[in-house]
Amino acid sequence: MKKKNIKWLAILPLTIAAVPLVALSCKKEDPKLTEAKNNAIKVIETIPGLSAEKKAEIKKQIQAIKTEEDVKGLISKLLKIAQ
């Protein structure tokens, strides 16, 4: 009779428990980055020369940014353009 290989059964519970934890940890965003993005959106709303379409486009760009420094750089560029 052939010996069955059941080593994968020992690893299965660990894998099932680990996958959701890894997925949850990937979705977390830095609170400072979230706050910077929210502040940038508030600044955009106060700029009088921008059309609604341009504001929506800039908001999409802000949501795609991954670092706080990039958000600050975008805000400074927009404020220079508005002046």
Z-matrix of the N, CA and C atoms (Angstrom, degrees):
N
C 1 1.431
C 2 1.532 1 109.41
N 3 1.315 2 116.04 1 138.58
C 4 1.452 3 122.21 2 -176.38
C 5 1.530 4 110.49 3 -81.06
N 6 1.346 5 116.54 4 135.89
C 7 1.463 6 121.42 5 179.81
C 8 1.535 7 109.31 6 -77.58
N 9 1.323 8 116.08 7 128.62
C 10 1.459 9 120.45 8 -179.03
C 11 1.530 10 109.87 9 -84.02
N 12 1.303 11 114.88 10 142.13
C 13 1.459 12 121.13 11 179.57
C 14 1.533 13 108.32 12 -93.61
N 15 1.327 14 116.81 13 108.53
C 16 1.468 15 120.22 14 -177.87
C 17 1.528 16 112.01 15 -118.11
N 18 1.318 17 117.17 16 23.52
C 19 1.465 18 119.99 17 178.72
C 20 1.523 19 111.99 18 -62.24
N 21 1.304 20 117.19 19 -32.12
C 22 1.450 21 120.40 20 -178.95
C 23 1.526 22 111.67 21 -64.51
N 24 1.317 23 118.42 22 -24.06
C 25 1.463 24 121.02 23 178.22
C 26 1.527 25 111.84 24 -65.98
N 27 1.316 26 117.05 25 -30.95
C 28 1.462 27 120.46 26 178.54
C 29 1.527 28 111.40 27 -71.33
N 30 1.303 29 117.90 28 -31.00
C 31 1.465 30 122.33 29 -177.86
C 32 1.528 31 111.81 30 -86.68
N 33 1.289 32 118.69 31 -23.02
C 34 1.458 33 123.19 32 -174.65
C 35 1.532 34 113.93 33 -56.03
N 36 1.337 35 121.03 34 -48.91
C 37 1.473 36 119.06 35 179.88
C 38 1.530 37 113.25 36 -62.18
N 39 1.314 38 116.86 37 -37.79
C 40 1.462 39 120.56 38 178.26
C 41 1.525 40 110.77 39 -64.06
N 42 1.302 41 116.62 40 -42.78
C 43 1.459 42 121.22 41 179.53
C 44 1.520 43 111.15 42 -64.78
N 45 1.311 44 116.77 43 -43.04
C 46 1.460 45 120.80 44 -179.84
C 47 1.524 46 110.77 45 -63.33
N 48 1.310 47 117.91 46 -37.27
C 49 1.462 48 121.43 47 179.71
C 50 1.523 49 111.90 48 -76.25
N 51 1.319 50 118.86 49 -31.81
C 52 1.460 51 122.07 50 -174.35
C 53 1.525 52 113.46 51 -79.81
N 54 1.297 53 118.75 52 -33.69
C 55 1.463 54 121.33 53 -175.05
C 56 1.527 55 112.22 54 -60.18
N 57 1.330 56 121.03 55 -48.43
C 58 1.468 57 119.14 56 178.48
C 59 1.529 58 113.11 57 -64.04
N 60 1.322 59 117.69 58 -33.89
C 61 1.461 60 120.24 59 178.84
C 62 1.522 61 111.58 60 -66.54
N 63 1.293 62 117.14 61 -39.31
C 64 1.460 63 120.93 62 177.51
C 65 1.524 64 109.97 63 -66.06
N 66 1.305 65 117.25 64 -41.82
C 67 1.458 66 121.08 65 179.67
C 68 1.526 67 111.19 66 -63.66
N 69 1.309 68 118.04 67 -40.44
C 70 1.460 69 121.03 68 179.05
C 71 1.519 70 111.82 69 -67.23
N 72 1.293 71 117.60 70 -38.61
C 73 1.458 72 120.12 71 -178.19
C 74 1.526 73 111.77 72 -69.80
N 75 1.295 74 118.32 73 -25.98
C 76 1.460 75 121.06 74 -179.71
C 77 1.526 76 112.22 75 -75.42
N 78 1.307 77 118.35 76 -25.03
C 79 1.456 78 121.63 77 -175.22
C 80 1.528 79 113.52 78 -85.83
N 81 1.310 80 118.06 79 -12.27
C 82 1.459 81 120.02 80 -177.15
C 83 1.523 82 110.38 81 -70.95
N 84 1.339 83 114.60 82 139.88
C 85 1.451 84 120.65 83 178.20
C 86 1.518 85 108.50 84 -119.03
N 87 1.302 86 115.93 85 146.68
C 88 1.452 87 121.82 86 -179.55
C 89 1.535 88 109.66 87 -61.33
N 90 1.339 89 118.61 88 130.30
C 91 1.470 90 120.39 89 -179.98
C 92 1.526 91 113.11 90 -60.14
N 93 1.328 92 117.49 91 -34.54
C 94 1.467 93 119.91 92 178.17
C 95 1.524 94 110.68 93 -65.32
N 96 1.323 95 116.66 94 -38.55
C 97 1.460 96 120.37 95 178.73
C 98 1.522 97 110.39 96 -66.28
N 99 1.313 98 117.23 97 -41.61
C 100 1.461 99 121.20 98 178.19
C 101 1.521 100 110.67 99 -62.31
N 102 1.328 101 116.54 100 -43.36
C 103 1.463 102 120.80 101 178.95
C 104 1.530 103 110.69 102 -64.38
N 105 1.322 104 117.07 103 -41.04
C 106 1.466 105 121.00 104 178.90
C 107 1.526 106 110.82 105 -63.58
N 108 1.322 107 116.50 106 -40.22
C 109 1.466 108 119.93 107 178.13
C 110 1.524 109 110.81 108 -64.73
N 111 1.331 110 117.21 109 -42.97
C 112 1.462 111 120.72 110 179.12
C 113 1.523 112 111.05 111 -63.60
N 114 1.333 113 117.15 112 -41.13
C 115 1.462 114 120.66 113 177.78
C 116 1.521 115 111.13 114 -65.16
N 117 1.316 116 117.16 115 -37.79
C 118 1.462 117 120.75 116 178.38
C 119 1.525 118 110.90 117 -63.83
N 120 1.306 119 116.38 118 -40.20
C 121 1.471 120 119.74 119 178.61
C 122 1.524 121 110.35 120 -65.60
N 123 1.334 122 117.61 121 -38.31
C 124 1.469 123 120.85 122 176.54
C 125 1.522 124 111.00 123 -63.29
N 126 1.326 125 117.01 124 -40.35
C 127 1.464 126 120.97 125 178.86
C 128 1.523 127 110.14 126 -64.26
N 129 1.310 128 116.83 127 -41.30
C 130 1.462 129 120.55 128 -179.80
C 131 1.525 130 110.78 129 -62.00
N 132 1.315 131 116.91 130 -38.36
C 133 1.464 132 120.63 131 -179.68
C 134 1.529 133 111.81 132 -65.16
N 135 1.334 134 117.41 133 -25.95
C 136 1.465 135 120.27 134 -177.36
C 137 1.522 136 113.02 135 -87.74
N 138 1.313 137 119.13 136 -10.04
C 139 1.463 138 121.55 137 179.97
C 140 1.526 139 108.19 138 -77.98
N 141 1.346 140 117.37 139 117.30
C 142 1.466 141 119.74 140 -173.09
C 143 1.528 142 114.82 141 -74.60
N 144 1.314 143 119.37 142 -25.91
C 145 1.459 144 120.88 143 -173.23
C 146 1.518 145 116.07 144 -82.76
N 147 1.315 146 118.48 145 -3.92
C 148 1.466 147 120.76 146 -175.99
C 149 1.527 148 111.52 147 -91.81
N 150 1.320 149 115.42 148 137.73
C 151 1.463 150 119.61 149 175.70
C 152 1.527 151 109.44 150 -77.61
N 153 1.315 152 115.93 151 166.29
C 154 1.470 153 120.85 152 -179.43
C 155 1.532 154 110.68 153 -63.86
N 156 1.326 155 116.85 154 -36.82
C 157 1.468 156 120.46 155 179.24
C 158 1.524 157 110.78 156 -65.86
N 159 1.335 158 116.45 157 -42.28
C 160 1.462 159 120.66 158 179.95
C 161 1.526 160 110.23 159 -66.52
N 162 1.346 161 117.04 160 -39.57
C 163 1.468 162 120.65 161 177.77
C 164 1.528 163 110.75 162 -61.98
N 165 1.322 164 116.89 163 -42.01
C 166 1.465 165 120.70 164 179.54
C 167 1.530 166 110.82 165 -64.56
N 168 1.329 167 116.35 166 -39.24
C 169 1.465 168 120.44 167 178.86
C 170 1.531 169 110.92 168 -65.17
N 171 1.322 170 116.55 169 -42.13
C 172 1.466 171 120.86 170 179.91
C 173 1.527 172 110.41 171 -67.44
N 174 1.325 173 117.79 172 -37.74
C 175 1.469 174 120.97 173 177.82
C 176 1.531 175 110.98 174 -61.82
N 177 1.328 176 116.81 175 -39.23
C 178 1.469 177 119.97 176 176.83
C 179 1.523 178 110.89 177 -63.52
N 180 1.335 179 116.01 178 -39.81
C 181 1.465 180 120.16 179 178.01
C 182 1.527 181 110.70 180 -63.76
N 183 1.321 182 116.32 181 -40.87
C 184 1.470 183 120.57 182 -179.77
C 185 1.521 184 110.26 183 -64.03
N 186 1.318 185 118.06 184 -43.09
C 187 1.462 186 120.55 185 -179.33
C 188 1.530 187 111.97 186 -65.23
N 189 1.331 188 117.44 187 -25.10
C 190 1.463 189 120.96 188 -179.77
C 191 1.528 190 112.74 189 -83.36
N 192 1.321 191 117.49 190 -14.96
C 193 1.469 192 121.58 191 -177.12
C 194 1.525 193 109.86 192 -68.81
N 195 1.328 194 115.80 193 141.94
C 196 1.465 195 121.85 194 -175.64
C 197 1.527 196 114.35 195 -105.33
N 198 1.342 197 119.19 196 -16.36
C 199 1.464 198 120.13 197 -178.62
C 200 1.521 199 110.89 198 -126.62
N 201 1.318 200 115.56 199 152.99
C 202 1.463 201 121.88 200 -178.88
C 203 1.530 202 111.14 201 -66.25
N 204 1.323 203 117.58 202 -35.31
C 205 1.459 204 121.67 203 -179.36
C 206 1.527 205 111.09 204 -64.32
N 207 1.315 206 117.03 205 -36.99
C 208 1.461 207 120.79 206 178.18
C 209 1.525 208 111.08 207 -65.75
N 210 1.327 209 117.04 208 -36.74
C 211 1.465 210 121.16 209 177.75
C 212 1.522 211 109.35 210 -64.25
N 213 1.329 212 116.86 211 -46.22
C 214 1.466 213 120.71 212 179.98
C 215 1.524 214 110.98 213 -63.02
N 216 1.316 215 117.23 214 -39.20
C 217 1.459 216 120.82 215 177.86
C 218 1.515 217 112.07 216 -63.57
N 219 1.310 218 116.85 217 -40.97
C 220 1.462 219 121.06 218 178.74
C 221 1.521 220 110.85 219 -65.41
N 222 1.327 221 117.30 220 -40.91
C 223 1.467 222 120.87 221 178.74
C 224 1.522 223 110.22 222 -62.36
N 225 1.321 224 117.09 223 -45.70
C 226 1.470 225 119.57 224 -178.79
C 227 1.527 226 111.13 225 -63.07
N 228 1.332 227 118.06 226 -38.86
C 229 1.459 228 120.92 227 177.21
C 230 1.527 229 110.94 228 -63.47
N 231 1.327 230 116.43 229 -42.74
C 232 1.464 231 119.95 230 -179.26
C 233 1.521 232 111.57 231 -65.81
N 234 1.317 233 116.88 232 -39.65
C 235 1.461 234 119.74 233 179.25
C 236 1.525 235 111.40 234 -66.58
N 237 1.325 236 117.91 235 -35.99
C 238 1.467 237 120.86 236 176.70
C 239 1.523 238 110.50 237 -66.13
N 240 1.322 239 116.68 238 -39.16
C 241 1.465 240 120.86 239 179.18
C 242 1.524 241 110.55 240 -66.52
N 243 1.325 242 116.64 241 -39.07
C 244 1.461 243 121.04 242 -176.40
C 245 1.524 244 112.14 243 -70.96
N 246 1.323 245 117.88 244 -24.15
C 247 1.474 246 119.64 245 -177.58
C 248 1.466 247 111.31 246 -81.49
